[in-house]
Amino acid sequence: MLHLNVKNETSRLKAVVLGTAQSNGPTPALEEAYDPKSLEHIKAGTYPVEADMITEMEALNAVFQKYDVEVYRPEIINDYNQIFSRDIGFVIDDVFIKANILPDRERELDAIQYIIDKMDPAKVVRPPEEVHIEGGDVILWNDHIFIGTYKGSDYKDFITARTNMHGVNYIKQLFPNKTVKEFDLVKSRIEARDNALHLDCCFQPVGKDKGVIYKSGFREEADYLYLVDLFGKDNLFHIEREEMYHMMSNFFSIDDNVVVIEKDFTRLKNWLLERGFTVEEVPYAEIAKQEGLLRCSTLPLIRE
């Protein structure tokens, strides 16, 4: 039996689902792109190839092995993208919540069913059909749950709008003793530099009291100021538009003092080192071309 436990983003990691790039399939057609960054690279002929992405994911896996983390991988679906395990489900406290994902991706849940079978069935839930929510939009901070959403009346027209207010309200009902705060995110179908696909594309906590944030990822300044007030401006590392585009806030914490980042994020690395963090660097720039990075490809199951 897997005894699930995830209360925040930074406590010592014990077990995780890491996606896979094996049998990733051919470069998608333009009309198959789920996000503007993938679309950009398909058009440019620079979409990542399977061998490079496998190498990147195995570098992350090696870091997990170094820290004695139990790593689960999805069963392989032939010619199918299974990199971003964060989209398909997430754990809050001891509950596994299956995401209502884009219909085309339902098979990704089937590919981790063998892991779900190890969980207490009473602790596995599936939201009702009208609830849209993905793990990249759900960030845990002990008694707080931060959720990225999109409140525009044109929500249904945006494939990049992944979590709706039904999703926010569902989490509020499921965890009535938590402070659940939604954040209205900037979305774009055509310009990746102006598209916060998920909340972790523009904000993520690190350590016990710090965070990385992109102010312009929030449609309402009040949402940004909420986090400034909560964490303190001096505890927040502010990233710029181009850094957001390269997914700088999409790192992954193994412990409250150990952070895995993309190897080219020098400015973030220096900020972390100055504050006493151990920084593990991995190459992940090819995977980033699909508008996802380290947090997107991991689904924590157990933290201390």
C-alpha positions as CSV (number, residue, x, y, z in Angstrom):
1,M,0.0,0.0,0.0
2,L,1.2,3.5,-0.9
3,H,0.7,5.8,2.0
4,L,0.3,9.1,0.2
5,N,1.5,12.3,1.8
6,V,2.1,15.6,0.1
7,K,1.4,18.9,2.0
8,N,3.8,21.3,0.2
9,E,6.3,21.6,-2.6
10,T,9.5,21.3,-0.7
11,S,9.5,18.7,2.1
12,R,11.9,15.7,1.6
13,L,10.7,13.7,-1.4
14,K,10.3,9.9,-0.9
15,A,8.3,8.7,-3.9
16,V,7.4,10.3,-7.3
17,V,6.0,9.4,-10.7
18,L,8.4,10.6,-13.3
19,G,7.0,10.8,-16.9
20,T,8.7,9.1,-19.8
21,A,9.8,10.2,-23.3
22,Q,10.1,6.6,-24.6
23,S,8.1,5.9,-27.7
24,N,7.2,9.6,-27.7
25,G,5.9,9.5,-31.3
26,P,6.5,11.8,-34.3
27,T,6.5,15.5,-34.3
28,P,2.9,16.6,-34.0
29,A,1.0,18.3,-36.8
30,L,0.4,22.0,-36.3
31,E,-3.3,21.4,-35.5
32,E,-2.3,18.9,-32.8
33,A,-0.3,21.4,-30.7
34,Y,-1.7,21.9,-27.2
35,D,0.2,25.1,-26.5
36,P,1.8,28.0,-28.3
37,K,5.4,27.1,-27.5
38,S,5.1,23.6,-29.1
39,L,3.4,25.3,-32.0
40,E,6.3,27.7,-32.4
41,H,8.9,24.8,-32.5
42,I,6.8,22.7,-34.9
43,K,6.7,25.6,-37.3
44,A,10.4,26.3,-36.9
45,G,11.5,22.7,-37.4
46,T,13.1,22.7,-33.9
47,Y,10.6,20.4,-32.1
48,P,12.5,18.1,-29.7
49,V,13.5,14.6,-30.7
50,E,12.9,11.5,-28.6
51,A,16.5,10.6,-28.0
52,D,17.3,14.0,-26.6
53,M,14.3,14.1,-24.3
54,I,15.1,10.5,-23.0
55,T,18.6,11.7,-22.1
56,E,17.2,14.7,-20.2
57,M,14.7,12.7,-18.3
58,E,17.3,10.1,-17.3
59,A,19.5,12.9,-16.0
60,L,16.6,13.9,-13.7
61,N,16.1,10.2,-12.8
62,A,19.8,10.0,-11.8
63,V,19.3,12.9,-9.4
64,F,16.4,11.1,-7.8
65,Q,18.5,8.0,-7.4
66,K,21.2,10.0,-5.7
67,Y,18.7,11.1,-3.1
68,D,17.2,7.6,-2.7
69,V,13.8,8.7,-4.0
70,E,11.5,5.8,-5.1
71,V,10.7,6.5,-8.8
72,Y,7.7,5.1,-10.6
73,R,7.4,5.4,-14.4
74,P,4.2,5.1,-16.6
75,E,3.6,2.0,-18.7
76,I,4.7,2.8,-22.2
77,I,2.0,3.8,-24.8
78,N,3.5,3.4,-28.2
79,D,4.0,6.7,-30.2
80,Y,2.5,8.8,-27.5
81,N,3.7,11.8,-25.3
82,Q,3.8,10.8,-21.6
83,I,6.3,13.3,-20.4
84,F,4.1,15.5,-18.3
85,S,2.8,13.3,-15.5
86,R,1.8,16.4,-13.4
87,D,-1.1,17.1,-15.7
88,I,-2.9,13.8,-15.1
89,G,-3.2,13.7,-11.3
90,F,-1.9,15.2,-8.1
91,V,-1.8,14.4,-4.4
92,I,-3.1,16.7,-1.6
93,D,-2.4,15.4,1.9
94,D,-3.2,11.7,1.5
95,V,-5.7,12.0,-1.4
96,F,-4.9,11.3,-5.1
97,I,-7.0,13.4,-7.4
98,K,-7.4,12.3,-11.0
99,A,-7.4,15.2,-13.3
100,N,-10.1,15.8,-15.9
101,I,-7.6,16.3,-18.6
102,L,-8.0,16.9,-22.3
103,P,-9.9,13.9,-23.7
104,D,-7.1,12.9,-26.0
105,R,-4.9,12.3,-22.9
106,E,-7.1,9.9,-21.0
107,R,-4.8,7.0,-21.8
108,E,-2.0,8.6,-19.7
109,L,-4.1,7.9,-16.6
110,D,-4.5,4.2,-17.7
111,A,-0.7,4.0,-17.9
112,I,-0.3,4.8,-14.2
113,Q,-3.2,2.6,-13.1
114,Y,-0.7,0.1,-11.7
115,I,0.4,2.8,-9.3
116,I,-3.1,3.9,-8.4
117,D,-3.9,0.3,-7.6
118,K,-1.3,0.5,-4.7
119,M,-3.3,3.4,-3.1
120,D,-6.3,3.1,-0.7
121,P,-9.3,3.2,-3.1
122,A,-11.1,5.5,-0.6
123,K,-8.4,8.0,-1.1
124,V,-8.6,8.1,-4.9
125,V,-11.1,10.6,-6.3
126,R,-12.3,11.7,-9.8
127,P,-13.9,15.1,-10.0
128,P,-17.3,15.5,-11.9
129,E,-17.2,16.2,-15.6
130,E,-17.7,20.0,-15.4
131,V,-14.5,20.2,-13.2
132,H,-11.4,21.0,-15.2
133,I,-8.2,20.9,-13.2
134,E,-4.5,20.0,-13.9
135,G,-1.7,19.4,-11.4
136,G,0.4,22.2,-12.8
137,D,-2.2,24.7,-11.6
138,V,-2.2,23.2,-8.0
139,I,0.5,24.4,-5.7
140,L,0.6,23.3,-2.0
141,W,1.9,25.4,0.8
142,N,1.0,23.6,4.0
143,D,-2.4,25.1,5.1
144,H,-2.7,26.9,1.7
145,I,-3.6,25.6,-1.7
146,F,-2.8,27.9,-4.6
147,I,-4.7,27.2,-7.8
148,G,-4.2,28.8,-11.2
149,T,-7.3,29.4,-13.3
150,Y,-8.7,31.6,-16.1
151,K,-11.8,33.7,-15.4
152,G,-12.3,35.1,-18.8
153,S,-15.7,34.6,-20.5
154,D,-13.9,33.0,-23.4
155,Y,-12.5,30.2,-21.3
156,K,-13.9,27.5,-23.6
157,D,-12.0,29.0,-26.6
158,F,-8.6,28.6,-25.0
159,I,-6.9,25.2,-25.1
160,T,-4.3,26.8,-22.8
161,A,-7.0,27.4,-20.1
162,R,-6.7,24.1,-18.2
163,T,-8.3,24.8,-14.8
164,N,-11.8,26.4,-14.4
165,M,-13.6,27.8,-11.4
166,H,-15.5,24.6,-11.0
167,G,-12.0,23.1,-10.3
168,V,-11.2,25.7,-7.7
169,N,-14.6,25.2,-5.9
170,Y,-14.2,21.4,-6.0
171,I,-10.9,21.6,-4.1
172,K,-12.5,24.0,-1.6
173,Q,-15.2,21.5,-0.9
174,L,-12.7,18.6,-0.7
175,F,-10.4,20.5,1.7
176,P,-12.6,22.8,3.8
177,N,-9.9,23.3,6.4
178,K,-7.4,24.7,3.9
179,T,-7.1,28.2,2.6
180,V,-7.7,27.8,-1.1
181,K,-6.7,30.8,-3.2
182,E,-7.2,31.0,-6.9
183,F,-5.1,33.1,-9.3
184,D,-6.4,34.4,-12.6
185,L,-3.6,33.7,-15.2
186,V,-2.7,35.4,-18.4
187,K,-3.4,33.1,-21.4
188,S,-2.4,33.2,-25.1
189,R,-3.0,30.7,-27.8
190,I,-0.3,32.1,-30.1
191,E,2.5,33.8,-28.1
192,A,4.2,31.5,-25.5
193,R,5.9,34.6,-23.9
194,D,2.4,35.8,-22.9
195,N,1.0,32.4,-21.8
196,A,1.1,31.2,-18.2
197,L,-0.1,27.7,-19.1
198,H,-0.2,26.7,-15.5
199,L,0.4,28.4,-12.2
200,D,3.8,26.8,-11.9
201,C,4.8,28.6,-15.1
202,C,4.7,31.9,-13.2
203,F,5.1,31.0,-9.5
204,Q,6.5,28.3,-7.2
205,P,7.6,28.2,-3.6
206,V,11.1,27.1,-2.7
207,G,12.6,26.3,0.7
208,K,10.5,27.1,3.8
209,D,9.5,30.7,3.1
210,K,10.7,31.8,-0.4
211,G,9.4,31.7,-4.0
212,V,10.1,32.4,-7.6
213,I,7.5,34.6,-9.4
214,Y,6.7,36.3,-12.7
215,K,4.5,39.3,-12.0
216,S,3.1,39.7,-15.5
217,G,1.7,36.1,-15.4
218,F,-1.2,37.3,-13.3
219,R,-4.2,39.1,-14.9
220,E,-4.9,40.9,-11.7
221,E,-2.2,42.7,-9.8
222,A,-4.1,41.9,-6.6
223,D,-3.3,38.2,-7.1
224,Y,0.4,39.0,-7.4
225,L,0.3,41.3,-4.3
226,Y,-1.4,38.5,-2.3
227,L,1.8,36.4,-2.8
228,V,4.1,39.3,-2.1
229,D,2.2,39.9,1.2
230,L,2.3,36.3,2.1
231,F,6.0,35.6,1.4
232,G,7.5,39.0,1.7
233,K,9.0,40.8,-1.3
234,D,12.6,40.1,-0.2
235,N,11.8,36.4,-0.2
236,L,10.6,36.4,-3.8
237,F,12.9,36.0,-6.8
238,H,11.3,37.9,-9.7
239,I,11.8,36.6,-13.2
240,E,11.5,38.4,-16.5
241,R,9.3,37.7,-19.6
242,E,12.0,35.7,-21.4
243,E,12.9,33.8,-18.3
244,M,9.3,32.8,-17.9
245,Y,9.3,31.7,-21.5
246,H,12.2,29.4,-20.7
247,M,10.2,28.1,-17.7
248,M,12.5,29.3,-14.9
249,S,9.9,29.0,-12.2
250,N,9.3,25.3,-13.2
251,F,12.1,23.8,-11.0
252,F,11.5,20.9,-8.6
253,S,12.4,20.6,-4.9
254,I,13.7,17.3,-3.5
255,D,14.0,18.8,0.0
256,D,13.5,22.2,1.6
257,N,17.2,22.9,0.9
258,V,17.7,20.9,-2.3
259,V,16.4,22.2,-5.7
260,V,16.7,20.7,-9.2
261,I,16.9,23.4,-11.9
262,E,17.6,23.5,-15.7
263,K,21.4,23.9,-16.1
264,D,21.2,27.2,-18.0
265,F,19.2,29.0,-15.3
266,T,22.4,30.8,-14.0
267,R,20.6,33.8,-12.4
268,L,18.3,31.5,-10.4
269,K,21.2,29.2,-9.5
270,N,23.1,32.1,-8.0
271,W,20.2,33.4,-6.1
272,L,19.6,29.9,-4.6
273,L,23.3,29.4,-3.8
274,E,23.5,32.7,-2.0
275,R,20.6,31.6,0.2
276,G,22.2,28.3,1.2
277,F,20.4,25.9,-1.2
278,T,22.0,22.8,-2.7
279,V,21.4,23.1,-6.5
280,E,21.3,20.1,-8.7
281,E,21.5,21.0,-12.4
282,V,20.1,18.9,-15.3
283,P,19.7,19.6,-19.0
284,Y,16.0,20.1,-19.8
285,A,15.9,22.7,-22.5
286,E,14.6,20.3,-25.2
287,I,11.6,19.2,-23.0
288,A,11.0,22.9,-22.3
289,K,10.1,23.4,-26.0
290,Q,6.8,21.8,-25.2
291,E,6.0,24.5,-22.5
292,G,6.8,22.2,-19.6
293,L,9.8,21.6,-17.4
294,L,10.9,19.8,-14.3
295,R,7.8,20.3,-12.1
296,C,5.5,19.4,-15.1
297,S,7.2,16.0,-15.6
298,T,7.0,14.9,-11.9
299,L,4.0,13.8,-9.8
300,P,5.0,13.6,-6.1
301,L,3.3,10.8,-4.1
302,I,5.1,10.9,-0.8
303,R,7.0,13.7,1.0
304,E,8.1,13.5,4.7
